[in-house]
């Protein structure tokens, strides 16, 4: 039911072209996974998502357990049937909420006690609980429970998080029962390469179907992130998929691909789409700007998405200015397609041995960008 093949390697870097087979379909790698936190891509139907070229969607274990509950999803046929997305799905373990919801949780060596962000009800997450929830949800790829630390962070805190991550990874492996799901381990360690190496080595000894790099894009610079990947990724098994969690800026994706990463996920396409920010190969557009009021051209020349094929910049701006809900949907569709086109182009250039030309074709992939500059908001 599962398999991963490396089909080609770039001679100038660690980049690789691959193919990941799951029970619900094939994923061409390097791949970008849109995020459907609660089992849905915000403002976009599963059919529209498929039309953007997406081959896999990500769902979030914590949020789906809060509402409607994994038992509900399981009784309604599992996450694929429940969501209407019949292609591959990956679920996060809930470990990221240990980081993002730090103000409403308490971490111990045994697990994490949460207060639901929705109604304040007590919740408990530990490795067996996380795995049991993910098995009920029924995703193709599930993640070991881990502890993600913010950056900057003290060496003592990072070391303690690594020890918990390894212990919880072993418990996650022991709890995992379903043969129709692949389980990935998560390498933590902040910016400490020695801690990262130790974590990776111990996870490899436990043995996982794939390996993720977590705890990046949480406060460090682009240069720091890439430096860590350059050291850590080569330590991971070459015959297993490698997943960089929560990273999605074009510049970060391209440089991470060059370090051997196969899979990415991020909320950027839809989060920025909802906030009238549009990605193009040449840079970003802010669709509320007056300059687009009389613009008759599409969001991006040469883009084959539904939005660009049918609507002008002027119309999309009008939708945002007047508060029409179609505006965020059209911008999100374009952004989702932008990321799939970028990944398809990376794969093509890997296939023909010309990956170095990507930043000439996509200047945005060489452009340093801050989160503030592109309009991050709460999901």
C-alpha positions as CSV (number, residue, x, y, z in Angstrom):
1,X,0.0,0.0,0.0
2,X,2.9,2.3,0.6
3,X,6.2,3.1,-1.1
4,X,8.7,5.8,-1.6
5,X,11.1,6.1,-4.5
6,X,13.8,8.6,-5.3
7,X,13.7,9.0,-9.1
8,X,16.4,11.6,-9.6
9,X,19.0,13.6,-7.7
10,X,20.4,17.1,-8.4
11,X,24.1,16.9,-9.0
12,X,24.7,20.4,-7.6
13,X,22.8,20.0,-4.3
14,X,20.9,17.6,-2.1
15,X,17.6,18.0,-4.0
16,X,15.8,14.9,-5.1
17,X,12.8,14.0,-7.2
18,X,10.6,11.3,-5.8
19,X,7.3,9.5,-5.7
20,X,5.3,8.6,-2.5
21,X,2.6,6.0,-2.8
22,X,-0.2,5.8,-0.3
23,X,-3.5,3.9,-0.1
24,X,-5.4,7.0,-1.4
25,X,-3.0,7.9,-4.3
26,X,0.4,9.0,-5.4
27,X,2.2,12.1,-4.3
28,X,4.9,13.5,-6.5
29,X,7.8,15.0,-4.5
30,X,8.9,17.6,-3.7
31,X,5.4,18.3,-2.7
32,X,3.4,21.1,-1.0
33,X,0.5,20.2,1.3
34,X,-2.3,22.7,1.8
35,X,-3.5,22.9,5.4
36,X,-7.1,22.0,6.2
37,X,-6.9,22.4,10.0
38,X,-10.4,21.3,10.8
39,X,-10.8,19.0,7.8
40,X,-11.5,21.7,5.2
41,X,-9.4,24.2,3.2
42,X,-10.8,27.5,4.2
43,X,-13.1,28.9,1.5
44,X,-12.3,26.2,-1.1
45,X,-14.2,23.0,-1.9
46,X,-12.3,19.6,-2.3
47,X,-13.0,19.7,-6.1
48,X,-11.5,23.2,-6.3
49,X,-8.5,22.1,-4.3
50,X,-8.0,19.1,-6.6
51,X,-8.2,21.4,-9.6
52,X,-5.2,23.4,-8.2
53,X,-3.1,20.3,-8.5
54,X,-2.9,19.4,-4.8
55,X,-2.3,15.7,-4.2
56,X,-2.4,15.7,-0.4
57,X,-4.1,17.7,2.3
58,X,-3.1,18.2,6.0
59,X,-5.5,18.0,8.9
60,X,-4.9,18.8,12.6
61,X,-5.5,16.3,15.3
62,X,-6.0,18.7,18.2
63,X,-8.6,20.8,16.4
64,X,-10.5,17.9,15.0
65,X,-10.6,16.3,18.4
66,X,-12.0,19.5,19.9
67,X,-14.7,19.6,17.2
68,X,-16.4,17.4,16.2
69,X,-14.3,14.7,17.9
70,X,-12.4,11.8,16.4
71,X,-15.2,9.3,17.3
72,X,-17.6,11.4,15.3
73,X,-15.3,11.5,12.3
74,X,-14.8,7.7,12.6
75,X,-18.5,7.0,12.7
76,X,-19.0,9.2,9.7
77,X,-16.6,7.1,7.6
78,X,-13.2,8.6,8.5
79,X,-11.6,11.8,7.5
80,X,-11.5,11.1,3.8
81,X,-15.2,10.4,3.6
82,X,-16.1,13.0,6.2
83,X,-14.3,15.8,4.3
84,X,-15.0,14.7,0.8
85,X,-11.3,14.6,0.0
86,X,-10.5,11.1,-1.3
87,X,-6.8,11.7,-2.0
88,X,-4.0,11.3,0.6
89,X,-4.2,13.1,4.0
90,X,-1.6,13.7,6.6
91,X,-2.6,14.6,10.2
92,X,-0.4,16.5,12.6
93,X,-0.1,14.9,16.1
94,X,-1.3,17.9,18.1
95,X,2.3,18.5,19.1
96,X,2.4,21.9,17.4
97,X,-0.4,23.1,19.7
98,X,2.0,22.4,22.6
99,X,3.8,25.4,21.1
100,X,1.1,27.5,19.7
101,X,-1.4,27.2,22.6
102,X,1.3,27.4,25.3
103,X,-0.9,29.8,27.4
104,X,-3.6,27.2,27.9
105,X,-1.6,24.0,28.4
106,X,0.7,22.4,31.0
107,X,3.5,20.2,29.8
108,X,4.8,17.2,31.8
109,X,7.0,14.3,30.9
110,X,3.9,12.1,30.6
111,X,2.0,14.4,28.2
112,X,0.2,17.8,27.9
113,X,-2.9,19.0,29.7
114,X,-4.9,21.4,27.6
115,X,-7.9,23.6,28.2
116,X,-9.9,23.6,25.0
117,X,-9.5,27.0,23.2
118,X,-13.2,26.6,22.3
119,X,-15.0,26.1,25.6
120,X,-12.3,25.6,28.2
121,X,-13.0,21.9,28.7
122,X,-10.0,19.9,30.0
123,X,-8.1,17.8,27.4
124,X,-5.2,15.4,27.8
125,X,-2.7,14.6,25.0
126,X,0.0,12.0,25.3
127,X,1.5,9.7,22.7
128,X,-1.0,6.9,22.9
129,X,-3.9,9.4,22.9
130,X,-2.5,11.3,19.9
131,X,-2.0,8.0,18.0
132,X,-5.4,6.7,18.9
133,X,-7.1,9.9,17.7
134,X,-5.1,9.8,14.4
135,X,-6.0,6.2,13.9
136,X,-9.7,7.1,14.3
137,X,-9.3,9.9,11.8
138,X,-7.8,7.5,9.4
139,X,-5.2,9.7,7.6
140,X,-2.7,8.0,5.3
141,X,0.3,9.6,7.1
142,X,0.3,10.3,10.8
143,X,2.9,12.0,13.1
144,X,4.5,11.0,16.4
145,X,3.6,13.2,19.3
146,X,6.4,15.7,20.0
147,X,7.3,18.9,21.8
148,X,8.0,22.0,19.6
149,X,9.9,24.8,21.3
150,X,9.8,28.5,20.3
151,X,13.0,30.3,19.3
152,X,14.9,31.8,20.9
153,X,14.9,29.3,23.7
154,X,17.4,28.3,26.4
155,X,19.7,25.3,25.9
156,X,18.2,23.6,28.9
157,X,14.6,23.9,27.5
158,X,15.6,22.7,24.1
159,X,17.4,19.7,25.6
160,X,14.4,18.8,27.7
161,X,12.1,19.1,24.7
162,X,14.3,16.7,22.7
163,X,14.3,14.2,25.5
164,X,10.5,14.3,25.7
165,X,10.3,14.1,21.9
166,X,12.4,11.0,21.7
167,X,10.5,9.3,24.6
168,X,7.2,10.3,23.1
169,X,8.3,9.0,19.7
170,X,9.0,5.6,21.1
171,X,5.7,5.5,22.9
172,X,4.0,6.7,19.6
173,X,5.6,3.8,17.7
174,X,4.5,1.3,20.4
175,X,0.9,2.6,20.3
176,X,0.6,2.6,16.5
177,X,-1.5,-0.3,15.2
178,X,-2.9,0.4,11.8
179,X,-1.0,-1.0,8.9
180,X,-2.7,1.3,6.4
181,X,-1.1,4.3,7.9
182,X,2.5,5.4,7.8
183,X,4.0,6.9,11.0
184,X,6.6,9.7,10.8
185,X,9.0,10.7,13.6
186,X,9.9,14.3,14.2
187,X,13.4,15.7,14.7
188,X,13.6,18.5,17.2
189,X,16.5,20.4,18.7
190,X,16.1,24.1,17.9
191,X,19.2,25.6,16.3
192,X,21.6,23.2,18.2
193,X,22.9,20.9,15.5
194,X,24.4,18.4,18.0
195,X,21.0,18.1,19.7
196,X,19.3,17.7,16.3
197,X,21.9,15.0,15.4
198,X,21.3,13.1,18.6
199,X,17.5,13.3,18.1
200,X,17.7,12.1,14.5
201,X,20.0,9.2,15.4
202,X,17.7,8.0,18.2
203,X,14.6,8.3,16.0
204,X,16.3,6.3,13.3
205,X,17.1,3.6,15.9
206,X,13.4,3.5,16.8
207,X,12.5,3.3,13.1
208,X,9.9,5.3,11.3
209,X,8.3,5.3,7.9
210,X,9.4,8.9,7.3
211,X,11.1,11.7,9.1
212,X,10.0,15.2,9.7
213,X,12.1,18.2,10.8
214,X,10.0,20.2,13.3
215,X,10.7,23.3,15.4
216,X,11.7,25.6,12.5
217,X,9.9,28.7,11.2
218,X,9.2,29.5,14.8
219,X,11.3,32.6,15.2
220,X,14.7,32.0,13.6
221,X,16.0,33.7,10.5
222,X,15.9,32.1,7.0
223,X,19.7,31.7,7.2
224,X,19.6,29.9,10.5
225,X,16.9,27.6,9.3
226,X,18.8,26.7,6.2
227,X,22.0,26.2,8.1
228,X,20.2,23.6,10.4
229,X,18.7,21.8,7.4
230,X,22.0,21.6,5.7
231,X,23.5,19.7,8.6
232,X,20.5,17.7,9.7
233,X,18.8,16.5,6.5
234,X,21.8,14.4,5.3
235,X,21.6,12.5,8.5
236,X,18.1,11.2,7.7
237,X,17.6,7.9,5.8
238,X,17.9,8.4,2.1
239,X,15.2,5.9,1.3
240,X,12.6,7.6,3.4
241,X,10.5,10.8,2.8
242,X,11.7,13.9,4.6
243,X,9.1,16.5,5.7
244,X,9.8,20.1,6.8
245,X,6.9,21.1,9.0
246,X,5.1,24.4,8.7
247,X,7.4,26.1,6.2
248,X,5.9,27.6,3.0
249,X,7.6,30.8,1.8
250,X,8.9,30.2,-1.8
251,X,12.4,31.2,-0.8
252,X,12.4,28.7,2.1
253,X,10.9,26.0,0.0
254,X,13.5,26.3,-2.8
255,X,16.5,26.4,-0.4
256,X,15.0,23.5,1.6
257,X,14.5,21.4,-1.5
258,X,18.2,21.9,-2.2
259,X,19.0,20.5,1.2
260,X,17.0,17.3,0.5
261,X,13.5,18.0,1.8
262,X,10.6,16.2,0.0
263,X,7.4,17.6,1.7
264,X,6.2,20.9,3.0
265,X,3.0,22.3,4.5
266,X,1.8,25.8,5.4
267,X,-1.3,27.9,5.8
268,X,0.2,30.7,3.6
269,X,-1.9,30.2,0.4
270,X,-5.3,30.5,2.1
271,X,-4.3,32.7,5.0
272,X,-2.9,35.3,2.7
273,X,-5.6,34.8,0.2
274,X,-8.2,35.7,2.9
275,X,-6.2,38.8,3.6
276,X,-6.0,40.0,0.0
277,X,-2.4,39.0,-0.5
278,X,-1.6,37.2,-3.8
279,X,1.5,35.3,-4.7
280,X,3.0,35.6,-8.2
281,X,6.3,34.5,-9.7
282,X,7.6,38.0,-9.7
283,X,6.4,39.0,-6.2
284,X,3.3,39.6,-4.1
285,X,0.3,41.7,-4.9
286,X,-1.9,43.5,-2.3
287,X,-5.3,43.4,-3.8
288,X,-6.8,46.2,-1.8
289,X,-4.4,48.7,-3.3
290,X,-5.9,51.5,-5.5
291,X,-3.5,50.6,-8.3
292,X,-5.6,47.5,-9.1
293,X,-9.0,49.4,-9.4
294,X,-9.0,49.6,-13.2
295,X,-6.6,46.7,-13.9
296,X,-8.1,44.4,-16.5
297,X,-5.3,41.8,-16.5
298,X,-5.4,38.6,-14.4
299,X,-3.7,38.2,-11.1
300,X,-0.8,36.6,-12.9
301,X,0.0,36.4,-16.6
302,X,0.5,32.8,-17.6
303,X,-1.3,31.3,-14.6
304,X,-3.9,28.7,-15.6
305,X,-6.0,28.8,-12.4
306,X,-9.7,29.3,-12.4
307,X,-9.3,32.8,-11.0
308,X,-6.8,34.0,-13.6
309,X,-8.8,32.4,-16.4
310,X,-12.0,34.2,-15.6
311,X,-11.5,37.4,-13.6
312,X,-9.5,40.6,-13.6
313,X,-7.4,42.2,-10.8
314,X,-10.0,45.0,-10.8
315,X,-12.8,42.6,-10.1
316,X,-10.9,40.7,-7.4
317,X,-10.1,44.0,-5.7
318,X,-13.8,45.1,-5.9
319,X,-14.7,41.9,-4.1
320,X,-12.3,42.6,-1.2
321,X,-13.3,46.3,-1.0
322,X,-17.0,45.4,-0.8
323,X,-16.6,42.5,1.6
324,X,-17.8,39.9,-0.8
325,X,-16.8,36.4,0.4
326,X,-15.9,35.4,-3.2
327,X,-12.8,37.6,-3.0
328,X,-11.0,35.4,-0.4
329,X,-12.0,32.3,-2.3
330,X,-10.7,33.5,-5.7
331,X,-7.4,34.7,-4.1
332,X,-7.0,31.5,-2.2
333,X,-7.6,29.4,-5.4
334,X,-4.9,31.4,-7.2
335,X,-2.5,31.1,-4.3
336,X,-3.0,27.3,-4.0
337,X,-2.4,26.9,-7.7
338,X,0.7,29.2,-7.5
339,X,2.3,26.8,-5.0
340,X,1.4,23.7,-7.0
341,X,2.8,25.3,-10.1
342,X,6.0,26.2,-8.3
343,X,6.4,22.6,-7.0
344,X,5.7,21.2,-10.5
345,X,8.3,23.5,-12.0
346,X,10.8,22.4,-9.3
347,X,10.1,18.8,-10.1
348,X,10.5,19.4,-13.9
349,X,13.8,21.2,-13.4
350,X,15.1,18.4,-11.2
351,X,14.1,15.9,-13.9
352,X,16.1,17.8,-16.5
353,X,19.0,18.8,-14.2
354,X,18.4,22.5,-14.2
355,X,17.2,23.3,-10.7
356,X,19.5,26.3,-10.5
357,X,17.3,28.3,-12.9
358,X,14.3,28.3,-10.6
359,X,15.0,31.7,-9.1
360,X,15.3,33.3,-12.5
361,X,11.8,31.9,-13.4
362,X,10.5,32.7,-9.9
363,X,12.2,35.8,-8.6
364,X,10.0,35.6,-5.5
365,X,11.9,32.4,-4.6
366,X,15.0,34.5,-4.1
367,X,13.2,37.3,-2.2
368,X,13.6,37.7,1.6
369,X,10.2,38.3,3.1
370,X,9.1,38.9,6.7
371,X,5.8,37.5,8.1
372,X,4.7,41.1,8.8
373,X,5.3,42.0,5.2
374,X,2.9,39.5,3.9
375,X,0.1,39.9,6.4
376,X,0.1,37.0,8.8
377,X,-3.0,36.8,10.9
378,X,-4.4,34.2,13.3
379,X,-5.8,31.1,11.6
